[in-house]
Amino acid sequence: MEGAEENPAESSSSAPRSEEPAGSAKGREVLPPEEPEGCARPLETTPKKLCGYLSKFGGKGPIRGWKSRWFFYDERKCHLYYSRTAQDANPLDSIDVSSAVFDCKADAEEGTFEIKTPSRIITLKAATKQAMLYWLQQLQMKRWEFHNSPPAPPATPDAALAGNGPALRLELEQEEAELEEFLCPVKTPPGLVGLAAASQPVPTMPLALQNISLKHLGTEIQNTMHNIRSNKQTQGTGHAPPGEDSPLSEEPQSEEQPSSPDPGTPGKDSADSLKPPKSFLSTNLIQKAKLQSSTFPLFTEGLIRNRTAQEKVLALEQQVLMLTKELKAQKELVKILHKALEAAQQEKRVSSMYLAAAEDKDRLELVRHKVRQIAELGRRVEALEQERESLVQTASLQEQQVQELQQHVQLLMDKNQAKQQVICKLSEKVTQDFMRPLATPDAANRDFLSQQEKMEHLKDDMEAYRTQNRFLNSEIHQVTKIWRKVAEKERALLMKCAYLQAKNCQMESKYLAGLRRLQEAMGGEASECSELLRQLIQEALQWEAGDSSADSVVLSPVSEYDEYGFLTVPNYEVEDLKLLAKIQALEVHSHHLLAHEAVERPLRERWAALGELAPSAELKQLLRAGVPHEHRPHIWRWLVRFRVQHLQAPGRYQELLSRSQACKHPAARQIELDLNRTFPNNKHFTCPTSSFPDKLRRVLLAFSWQNPTIGYCQGLNRLAAIALLVLDEEESAFWCLVAIVEVIMPADYYSKTLLASQVDQRVLQDLLSEKLPRLMAHLGQHRVDLSFITFNWFLVVFADSLISNILFQVWDAFLYEGTKVVFRYALAIFKYNEEAILRLQDGLEIYQYLRFFTKTICNSQKLMNIAFNDMNPFPMKQLWQLRTAHRERLEAELHELEQFKAEYLETRTCQGPAVPESCTSEDEGDLEA
């Protein structure tokens, strides 16, 4: 039997015991008063073992009921074992405490609690409520200690305790402090818990058969035989056997020595506190009434003294206010006298000037000046009079409001006074009821006493429910913390599982790649090896990861379609391409598993924390890394509005739709032909019941009327389809197509001559020669023209070339930065596969490889790093210069070609039709006939 420490929470509390009256409620027995010696325990003492007798409810049929069992806790396994007696050698069964939760019900029998495990519910009963709470608290602490202990304990427990003791003790002390906030620590019940309980007699049952476990009858027989042999050895040798019983017989004596010197006292106190006498209720109420009535006069005198002091303070405050007002009035009077003095001095100066004037003209001028001043002062007086009238009106309104407020205050004061009178009357009535003698045993007094008893019982029930609530709160708190730790462990295991699955996918893809290389090396040779290789390839193509085992954990299975409806594994007819598609799907899956925790989750958190959208360096970096699926529609709508805000007009799309319905566009036939060719590997455009083809038709017809110079060009259907897959709204997809064709791409990119598209192909050749000279030399040696491959990349922005998750990441940056992103990714694609292309030594093989090599790119993170890091420096000024130079050359070549064409037509016109005389055309023959 493994030991368990005494409740550590008891050592952290040293509050003195609060004395309770002798007639306290029975509910307060649940948490007895804490004694100093029970709360403080020296750290040097050896921990006591968690064991003792409990009653377990179980059995079947007539013997179903409570059975006395000896329970002991095993720290190594976090299991609670139980046997019939403390001397039994083999336990009957055990309870897994590590995954259990504990519960106690206030309305159940005293001392009853439950241990709920995932597989069963065990109902136990302790001798007292104190013992029940002690067991519950100890089991909580043991469960917490087990979950916070190291996963692999060392061989020697002393070394583990010495190495991990301080950290574990600190964490347990923190947990104890948190649990004390919910439930006060319970003192160890003497004689009921620990090895001292082993020396106590086994609790007797009404029937001897009732205490025997028929479910574990074999274990019962073994324990009985062991006890018989132990008794014989004890009688023969005269001392205890050296087995497991000797510690049980020795330790109780050592534990009973530091116990209380008066063992009868606790039992006496508990007996006295069980049922208080009825006479105590009446005397207690009388004492409370006297105490309450005696405090009323004192309270009144104190209130009078407080009011007198308040009146003095109010009188002084009023004096201060009066003096302040008087000082303010004196200051205003001084200001008025100053103004009057200045006016008198001014008058005196004017009079002296008038008398000192030599001529009548000067005096007349002075008189006129004085008249103007008088007129100005008259206007000022009128303005002041108007202001005074407005102030008088305002003052009257203020007075009315003050009167209304005074009336309201008076009403509130009257109401408050009435309430105070009611309170005083009720207080007097309550005091009189308490002071009324209870000697006469009439019916009213008996009813009053019964009500008081019911109230005391209700208080007991309330205290019991409060105790249950505190314990359940502590249980919820601890279980929540354990659940969080388990969730963290589960997350770590899932990450490890994802890593192993990714490695498994990589190994499988390498295996398939090896099979493919063997198939290429063997060619069409017919032998047993080729037949075996064919069978291996066929099994590999038919094998699915989900069928490997029914119990395997599949974190991110490879579904048939991705979130945008594209096939994850293309359905090729050629067996070689099928094998390649399978390899590609496995590599995509492995990269997704490896990047989910390391890349995608931090990226999602950054997008979620992003506030209002505005052009910035941070937004640029986030768009290059890719927009999460749930944020992409919102981000694309903002990007499209940012691009076409000068072109957008309310109702423009509906107007174009009406025009397309009223008048058939010349490009409508070509649009209908291209609808069925749009993304045959996407379920949204191949399903007969899908609405996407109709949406795509309306978007393309509206654009043909929006831009008549272009009308419709092959490739626009795929651009609009990509916009529809993300934005899902016709109008948003229409404006996205307008933004690409009319704003982002250069002019004449989708014209009949495709002039700007041809210019970009020549610019790409120059950039490849600069960034990847070895590759371009190799391609030039084998006379490979890359424009046959790359022309479609630029025309539809990789819509048919890259797998869907990389394609949408390219479009995220393309809609924000423009065509420069297309050049970056085109260079990155060749850099990504440079070594594989350099290994090919035949022009036809190179063309065959370039036809599908973009589909083999699965690592989007690597491709993005190449595009935006390895291809630097990539100045936009250089791109403009190259475009300008190549455009001039191309326009000159086209002009020269037009001249050749005109000269040829002119020559043919001058020569006329040259038909031999012996030859007659069919038309001429018909005419002659």
PALODREN-359106 format. One record per residue (C-alpha): residue in three letters; x, y, z. Coordinates in steps of 0.02 Angstrom, whole numbers, plus 50000, padded with zeros to 5 digits. Layout:
% residues N
ALAXYZ
...
% end
This chain:
% residues 929
MET500005000050000
GLU500705016849947
GLY500595031550065
ALA499865048550033
GLU500225064950119
GLU499045072350244
ASN498015086650173
PRO499325099750128
ALA498035113450132
GLU497925111150320
SER499715116850344
SER499425133150250
SER498055139350364
SER498445144650542
ALA496905155050582
PRO496295153350762
ARG494685144050792
SER493115154550797
GLU492065149150944
GLU490315142950904
PRO488835142751023
ALA488375126251098
GLY486795125250995
SER487555127650824
ALA486695119350676
LYS487105101650630
GLY487635107650457
ARG489125115850536
GLU489785098950588
VAL490315096650407
LEU491715109150430
PRO492235108150612
PRO493185122450693
GLU495005122250641
GLU496245119950781
PRO498015126650771
GLU498775109750795
GLY497695102750653
CYS498115116550530
ALA499985117550549
ARG501045102150518
PRO502945101850520
LEU503675098950348
GLU504915086550419
THR503585073950472
THR503365058750362
PRO501795059250255
LYS500345048750317
LYS499605035350209
LEU497885038350132
CYS496925023050188
GLY495435018550295
TYR493775009650306
LEU492345015450194
SER490675007850152
LYS490445003349969
PHE488725001149892
GLY488624986049780
GLY488054968149757
LYS486574960349671
GLY484904953549726
PRO484574950749911
ILE486374954649962
ARG486394971549874
GLY486844985149998
TRP488274993150093
LYS489864982950114
SER491304987850226
ARG492944989150131
TRP494724994050172
PHE495315007050045
PHE497135012050015
TYR497895023549883
ASP499345018749767
GLU500345034049714
ARG501275025249573
LYS499695020849475
CYS498495033749547
HIS497315019549590
LEU496235017349745
TYR496284998849794
TYR495064990749912
SER494944974350006
ARG493774967150138
THR494964970150285
ALA496604978950314
GLN497484962250339
ASP497014955050167
ALA498504951550055
ASN497644953949886
PRO496474968449842
LEU494764964549773
ASP494774978249643
SER495394995949610
ILE494715012749555
ASP495675023449428
VAL495755040549513
SER496745049049373
SER495235049949258
ALA493885050949392
VAL492835065349456
PHE492085066749629
ASP490355072049685
CYS489405073749847
LYS487555077349861
ALA486815087450002
ASP485175077850001
ALA486025060750011
GLU486395050750168
GLU487695058350282
GLY489475054550227
THR488965047950055
PHE489975052949902
GLU490275046549726
ILE491815042949620
LYS491365043749435
THR492545035549311
PRO492255033949123
SER491705015949146
ARG490715015749309
ILE490075025449460
ILE490615019949635
THR489565025549784
LEU490515026349949
LYS490045031650125
ALA491175037950264
ALA490795037250450
THR490585056250464
LYS490445071150349
GLN492155076850408
ALA492925060250352
MET491995061550186
LEU492675079050150
TYR494415073550203
TRP494375058950080
LEU493725070149940
GLN495055083549969
GLN496445070649980
LEU495895061849822
GLN495825078649731
MET497605082649785
LYS498235065249738
ARG497445066549567
TRP498235083749539
GLU499935077449602
PHE499845062649483
HIS499445073649330
ASN500865085549372
SER502155072149411
PRO503515067749282
PRO502905055449149
ALA504265042349180
PRO504725040749365
PRO506495035049404
ALA506895018549480
THR507245025649653
PRO505845036349726
ASP507075045449838
ALA508035051949688
ALA506435057649605
LEU505885066349762
ALA507555075049779
GLY507605080549597
ASN505825086049569
GLY505335089849748
PRO505485108949752
ALA504585112049587
LEU503215099349626
ARG503015106149803
LEU502875123949737
GLU501545118749610
LEU500585108849741
GLU500645123649861
GLN499915134749724
GLU498535122049692
GLU498175120949878
ALA498045139849889
GLU496815139849743
LEU495775125849819
GLU495695135149986
GLU494745148849896
PHE493345136249865
LEU493385124650017
CYS494265126550183
PRO495505112750226
VAL494765098550330
LYS495635092350485
THR496185074250483
PRO494815064150571
PRO495685054450711
GLY495525035650707
LEU494565035250542
VAL495925038550413
GLY497725032750400
LEU498625017550465
ALA497875020850636
ALA496205015250564
ALA496944997850531
SER497004994350718
GLN495154998250735
PRO493944983650729
VAL493164979650561
PRO491434987650547
THR490134974150571
MET488714970650449
PRO486974963950493
LEU487344948150394
ALA489044939950381
LEU488704934950201
GLN488294952950154
ASN490094958650175
ILE490814945050063
SER491134949149880
LEU490424935249773
LYS491094943949618
HIS492874941449679
LEU492624924849769
GLY494324917949720
THR495214933149794
GLU494154931349953
ILE494704913149974
GLN496544917749947
ASN496434931650077
THR495544920150202
MET496894906750183
HIS498254919750201
ASN497464926350361
ILE497304908850433
ARG499144905150400
SER499644921850475
ASN498634918250633
LYS499444901050652
GLN501184908450633
THR500774921850760
GLN500144909050886
GLY501654897650857
THR503044910750864
GLY502254923450980
HIS502624938650870
ALA501874946950718
PRO502244939850546
PRO503504948950440
GLY502234951550301
GLU501174966150259
ASP500214965350424
SER501684970250534
PRO501754988250478
LEU499894989350507
SER500064983450685
GLU501574994250725
GLU501165010850644
PRO499515013850732
GLN500415014050900
SER501665026850839
GLU500305037350763
GLU499195037050915
GLN500545044151028
PRO500485062450967
SER498585062350970
SER497515071951093
PRO497785067251276
ASP495905066951304
PRO495185055651171
GLY493445057351240
THR493345075951214
PRO493015076251025
GLY491645063451041
LYS490865073051184
ASP490885089351088
SER490125081550935
ALA488785073151037
ASP488335089451120
SER488235098650956
LEU487115086250867
LYS485415091550936
PRO485275107751033
PRO483945108351171
LYS482345117351132
SER482495128851283
PHE484085135851212
LEU483145142751061
SER482005153351169
THR483405159851282
ASN484475163651130
LEU483075173451048
ILE482745183151209
GLN484585187751223
LYS484615193451042
ALA483065204051071
LYS483795212151226
LEU485425215651138
GLN484505223250991
SER483365234151101
SER484815239951206
THR485765245851053
PHE484355256950986
PRO484575271451113
LEU486445271651091
PHE486235272550906
THR485035287350924
GLU486225297151037
GLY487655294250918
LEU486565300150776
ILE486145316150871
ARG487975319650904
ASN488385316750723
ARG487005328350669
THR487625342250787
ALA489365341050715
GLN488655341350540
GLU487635356750581
LYS489215365450642
VAL490115361050482
LEU488655367150378
ALA488615383650475
LEU490455386450444
GLU490265382150260
GLN488835394650245
GLN489905408150328
VAL491315404450206
LEU490105405850060
MET489415422350124
LEU491155429550146
THR491655423449972
LYS490125431849895
GLU490475447949990
LEU492295447849932
LYS491715445249753
ALA490495459949768
GLN491865471149837
LYS492985466449690
GLU491605470749566
LEU491315487449655
VAL493165491549641
LYS493115487549454
ILE491605499149431
LEU492475513249526
HIS494015511049418
LYS492965512449262
ALA492065528049329
LEU493745535849372
GLU494405532449198
ALA492835539949121
ALA493005555749231
GLN494825557549182
GLN494375555748999
GLU493015569049019
LYS494235580449103
ARG495495578348961
VAL494155581948830
SER493585597648924
SER495355604048937
MET495615600948751
TYR493985610148715
LEU494515625048818
ALA496265625048746
ALA495645625048566
ALA496135641248478
GLU494805641248341
ASP492945637548331
LYS493285624348198
ASP494295613748320
ARG492975615848454
LEU491625610748331
GLU492615595248287
LEU492775590848471
VAL490895593148493
ARG490545581748344
HIS491725568648415
LYS490795569648579
VAL489125567648491
ARG489785551948402
GLN490355544948569
ILE488635548448643
ALA487795539548497
GLU488975524648516
LEU488625524048703
GLY486755524748666
ARG486895509648553
ARG487895500448684
VAL486575504748813
GLU485225497748700
ALA486225481748671
LEU486515479948858
GLU484675482848889
GLN484235468848768
GLU485515457648849
ARG484795461949020
GLU483055457348962
SER483665440648894
LEU484585437349057
VAL482995441749154
GLN482025429149051
THR483375416049076
ALA483385419649263
SER481495417649271
LEU481625400949181
GLN483005395549300
GLU481945400549448
GLN480515390349382
GLN481655375349362
VAL482355377949537
GLN480595378549607
GLU480145362449518
LEU481715354149583
GLN481345360249758
GLN479605353049747
HIS480325336549686
VAL481605336449826
GLN480225340249951
LEU479225325549886
LEU480735314249901
MET481065320150078
ASP479255317050126
LYS479335299850049
ASN480965296150139
GLN480255302150304
ALA478725291050281
LYS479855276150247
GLN480885279950403
GLN479305280450505
VAL478765263650438
ILE480495256350474
CYS480435263050653
LYS478705255650680
LEU479235238750612
SER480815239050719
GLU479805242850874
LYS478595228850831
VAL480015216450807
THR480795221950972
GLN479155219751061
ASP478935202450986
PHE480665197451048
MET480355204951220
ARG478705196151242
PRO478855182551377
LEU478825164651315
ALA478295156651478
THR476495153551428
PRO476455137751324
ASP475025143051217
ALA474755138151035
ALA475535154250967
ASN477165151451061
ARG477255133351007
ASP476965138450828
PHE478315151650845
LEU479535138850915
SER479145126650776
GLN479455140150649
GLN481105144250733
GLU481605125850726
LYS481155124950542
MET482195140450513
GLU483675132350602
HIS483475116650497
LEU483405127250340
LYS485005135750396
ASP485795118650417
ASP485225113550243
MET485875129850172
GLU487565127050255
ALA487615109250185
TYR487215115450010
ARG488515129050029
THR489815115950076
GLN489295105249928
ASN489405120349813
ARG491155124649874
PHE491755106849848
LEU490975105649674
ASN491775122249627
SER493465115749681
GLU493145099649583
ILE492655109349426
HIS494195120549445
GLN495395105849460
VAL494575095349324
THR494645110349206
LYS496505112449236
ILE496795093849210
TRP495765094549049
ARG496835108848985
LYS498425099149019
VAL497695083848931
ALA497175094848784
GLU498955101548770
LYS499635083848772
GLU498355078748642
ARG498845093448532
ALA500675088548545
LEU500245070448501
LEU499205076248352
MET500675086748291
LYS501805071748309
CYS500525060748220
ALA500395073648079
TYR502275073748063
LEU502325054648055
GLN500915054247927
ALA501825067047822
LYS503405056447830
ASN502365041247783
CYS501655050447632
GLN503405055647581
MET504025037747595
GLU502555031447494
SER502825044747359
LYS504665039847351
TYR504145021747334
LEU502975026047190
ALA504305036947110
GLY505515022347121
LEU504235011047038
ARG504005023946900
ARG505885025146870
LEU506015006146863
GLN504595005946737
GLU505475018946630
ALA507135009746642
MET506394992946593
GLY505375000146450
GLY504334987346353
GLU505354971946399
ALA504274956746436
SER504914947046585
GLU504414941246758
CYS505134957246833
SER504074968146719
GLU502514958246765
LEU502924960046950
LEU503244978546927
ARG501564980446840
GLN500674971746984
LEU501554982747112
ILE501054998547018
GLN499264992547004
GLU499174988747191
ALA499945005647232
LEU498655014647127
GLN497215005147208
TRP497865006847386
GLU497165020947492
ALA497875027247654
GLY496195026247741
ASP496025007547707
SER497665002847790
SER496885000347961
ALA495185003648032
ASP495895011348192
SER497185022748113
VAL497075041348152
VAL496815051447992
LEU497115069848030
SER496885077147858
PRO496285064147733
VAL496525066947548
SER494755070347488
GLU494225068547307
TYR493955087247285
ASP494735102247371
GLU493775116947446
TYR493575125147274
GLY492975109447184
PHE494585104447094
LEU495065086047085
THR496495082647205
VAL497065067547103
PRO496775070546916
ASN495985056046823
TYR497235052646683
GLU496955038646559
VAL498795034746536
GLU499445023146673
ASP501095032646685
LEU500165048946716
LYS499045040446843
LEU500585035446942
LEU501235053146929
ALA499575060246991
LYS499615048447140
ILE501385054047183
GLN500845072147168
ALA499335069547284
LEU500425061347417
GLU501715075247409
VAL500355088547423
HIS499625079447573
SER501325078047659
HIS501725096447632
HIS500015101247698
LEU500255090947857
LEU501985097947889
ALA501475115947856
HIS499825115647951
GLU500515118948125
ALA502125127948078
VAL501475139647941
GLU499595139647920
ARG499065142048102
PRO500195157348134
LEU499655164347965
ARG497815162348012
GLU498125171148177
ARG498975185748087
TRP497515187247966
ALA496255186548108
ALA497185200348201
LEU497275211448046
GLY496165226748065
GLU495485238047930
LEU496205234347758
ALA497365247547686
PRO498875246647569
SER500405243047677
ALA502005232847682
GLU501215220947808
LEU499725217547694
LYS500925214647550
GLN501885201347648
LEU500285192947706
LEU499595192147528
ARG501215184447465
ALA501095170947599
GLY499305167247546
VAL497575171447611
PRO496665158147716
HIS495135150547634
GLU493895158847753
HIS494625176447727
ARG494925175547538
PRO493205181447475
HIS493255197047585
ILE495055201147538
TRP494755198847351
ARG493215210047355
TRP494255223747436
LEU495655221447308
VAL494425222347163
ARG493595238047232
PHE495305245647257
ARG495725242347073
VAL494095247646987
GLN493405261047104
HIS493595273746961
LEU492635262446841
GLN491255255646952
ALA489515263046937
PRO487945257347027
GLY486845246346918
ARG488145244946780
TYR488165225846781
GLN486275224346774
GLU486245236746630
LEU487495226246532
LEU486495210446566
SER484925218646500
ARG485855223846343
SER486505206146316
GLN484735199246331
ALA484015212246213
CYS485355210346079
LYS486425195246039
HIS488295198846041
PRO489375191945898
ALA490475183046026
ALA489005173846107
ARG489285158146000
GLN491125156946047
ILE490675159546230
GLU489455144946223
LEU490785133846147
ASP492055138246282
LEU490855135546428
ASN491015116646415
ARG492915117746402
THR493115127646563
PHE493995117646699
PRO493465099746659
ASN494305094346822
ASN493165105346929
LYS491495098446990
HIS490665115646988
PHE490845116846799
THR490555098546755
CYS489045094546863
PRO487415096146760
THR486455103646906
SER487775116746950
SER487345135246929
PHE489135140446891
PRO489045138346700
ASP487535150046692
LYS488415162846802
LEU489975161646694
ARG488955164246534
ARG488145180146603
VAL489815187146664
LEU490665184446496
LEU489205191846397
ALA489175207046512
PHE491045209546487
SER490885208046298
TRP489715223246303
GLN490805232146434
ASN492355231646322
PRO491845230746137
THR493645232546077
ILE494035215346151
GLY492305207646158
TYR492855190146201
CYS494545181546195
GLN494935163446233
GLY495635163146410
LEU494395175646482
ASN493245161146527
ARG494555153846646
LEU494935170846725
ALA493075173646759
ALA492885155646822
ILE494265157946951
ALA493425174047010
LEU491745165047024
LEU492475150747126
VAL493125162747257
LEU491875177147256
ASP490315166647213
GLU489385182547159
GLU489165186746976
GLU489395205446993
SER490975203747100
ALA491695191246975
PHE491265203146831
TRP492195217646911
CYS493665206046951
LEU493765201746765
VAL493685220446723
ALA495085223946848
ILE496225210746770
VAL495925214946587
GLU495755233946594
VAL496805238946746
ILE498105225946796
MET498635219046627
PRO499425230646496
ALA498385237046351
ASP498185225446200
TYR498495210146309
TYR496875201846250
SER496665210846083
LYS496595201645917
THR498465203445890
LEU498915199146073
LEU500295211946056
ALA500655214546241
SER500615195746273
GLN501955192846140
VAL502995207046216
ASP502945198646387
GLN503565182346313
ARG505115191146246
VAL505355199946414
LEU505265182946501
GLN506615176146384
ASP507775190546434
LEU507435188146621
LEU507745169446608
SER509405172646522
GLU509875184446663
LYS509245174246813
LEU509485156346748
PRO510895156546618
ARG511305137846632
LEU509505132846598
MET509325144546450
ALA510955138346375
HIS510345120346393
LEU508665124446313
GLY509535134046173
GLN510665119346139
HIS509145108246110
ARG508185121946017
VAL506725122546141
ASP505555137546123
LEU504785141046295
SER503435152546226
PHE502425137046175
ILE502295133046361
THR502325150046446
PHE501155159846331
ASN499625151846412
TRP500355154946587
PHE500295173746562
LEU498645173946467
VAL497645165146605
VAL498825168546754
PHE499285150046779
ALA497445144646787
ASP497775128246695
SER499545125146755
LEU499725125246945
ILE498805114947075
SER497385124347157
ASN498165129047326
ILE499705136647241
LEU498635144547104
PHE497565154447227
GLN499115159747324
VAL499825166847161
TRP498185176047128
ASP498195183547304
ALA499805192747267
PHE499375195747083
LEU497785205647120
TYR498775217047237
GLU500475219047150
GLY500055216146967
THR500945207346823
LYS502625208046910
VAL502025193247015
VAL501725183046856
PHE503535185646802
ARG504175181246975
TYR503215164846981
ALA503655160346803
LEU505505162046845
ALA505245152747009
ILE504405137946921
PHE505925135646807
LYS507105137846955
TYR506095124947055
ASN506325111746917
GLU507995117746846
GLU508995102246895
ALA507685090346827
ILE507665099446659
LEU509565099746650
ARG509595080746667
LEU508555078846508
GLN509625077546351
ASP508325076646213
GLY507225090546144
LEU505685079246132
GLU505905073446312
ILE506075091546369
TYR504455096246280
GLN503555081346357
TYR504195085946530
LEU503745104446511
ARG501975099346463
PHE501545093546641
PHE503025098546751
THR502065112846836
LYS500865100046910
THR502305091747003
ILE502615107447109
CYS501855103847280
ASN502855114247404
SER502025131347398
GLN503165138347534
LYS504735133947437
LEU504035141147274
MET503525157247362
ASN505275159247438
ILE506075156947267
ALA504895169447185
PHE505075183447312
ASN506815180347384
ASP507935170847263
MET507375180947110
ASN507855197547191
PRO508335210647138
PHE506825212747025
PRO506515231546996
MET504925236946910
LYS505935249846813
GLN506885235846725
LEU505245227546678
TRP504565243646602
GLN506165246446504
LEU506165228746433
ARG504325230046387
THR504585246746298
ALA506085240346198
HIS505255224046145
ARG503615232846104
GLU504505244645984
ARG505395229845900
LEU503795219745887
GLU502795234245817
ALA504175237045687
GLU504115218545640
LEU502225218845625
HIS502305234745520
GLU503575226545406
LEU502475211045394
GLU500995221945345
GLN502035230045208
PHE502525212845140
LYS500695207845142
ALA500155223845051
GLU501515221744918
TYR500995203744891
LEU499165208444870
GLU499635222544751
THR500695210744646
ARG499305197844635
THR498065211344583
CYS499195217644442
GLN499535200144374
GLY497695195244371
PRO497045177244373
ALA498215165944274
VAL497205150844213
PRO497845139144074
GLU496765137943919
SER496505119243937
CYS495895121044117
THR494125126344153
SER493465130144325
GLU491885121944391
ASP490965138644390
GLU491355141544208
GLY490795124144166
ASP489145126944253
LEU488895143244159
GLU489205135043992
ALA487985121444034
% end
